[in-house]
Amino acid sequence: TKLPHYVLPAFPALFLLLGQVRSTSPGATVWFWIVTGAGLAMAIGAFVVTQTVADPWRGLLLAAAGILAALATLAVYWRNGRVARTVLPLAVLGTAIVMLGVTWRHVVPAIAIQKLARLLPAETRCGSWRYGEPSLVFYTDRRWEGLNSLEAVQTFLHAPGPRLVVCQERETRLEDYWRRWRRQPPKSRENTAVLDGLDTTHLRRLDLEGLNMARVSWVQLRLYYRTQ
């Protein structure tokens, strides 16, 4: 993963900000309460929204609310020099982070694909159409072949031997919500009709949906597979 390389440059700035938490200058005080207040407001907002959504979103928002509230509380205690009182918010922070990780696994499609891949023979060939995310390789520990057309999907599925193909049926990106808010038609990423035209005789099908973090989009997937 390249994630450490992405986040490491932010650490110097982060520690400079942390060092100003206890500053008593007027400017630092104003910014401290603006940031802390915004964090608390977002925590309260996330908690309120949990009452209107179902799992796994309820769990994700509850974990986010716990993290934001704990961080804001820690900042206030640290600024006032009450280090001994940070035990409880630290415990809440740790619990919320664990909860976030556990709940997150329920919205990542690659986790469900991993469970299916474990049931297939070791010699199963795997392919993907319009969903070639690195998480597939990471979670399934298999080699994935990119299929560039429906004809390639059809040929791959009907070749001899066990097969697994992941096809992206529909994708909704953040920009689509923005377009809808502006009353503009979103870009079509609908593949249902073309996938319905595939010959899936003697194949099993599994439908999945979840969050694709690589593109920050909601995806609906079709899995076609054969065990022999």
ABEGO torsion letter per residue (X at the ends): XAAAAAAAAAAAAAAAAAAAAABABAAAAAAAAAAAAAAAAAAAAAAAAAAABBOAAAAAAAAAAAAAAAAAAAAAAAAAGBAAAAAAAAAAAAAAAAAAAAAAAAABAAAAAAAAAAABBAABBBBBBGBBBAAAAAAAGBBBBBBABAAAAAAAAABBEBBBBBBBABBBBAAAAAAAAAGBBBBBABAAAAAAABBABGBBBBBBBEBBAAAGBBBBBBBBBBAX
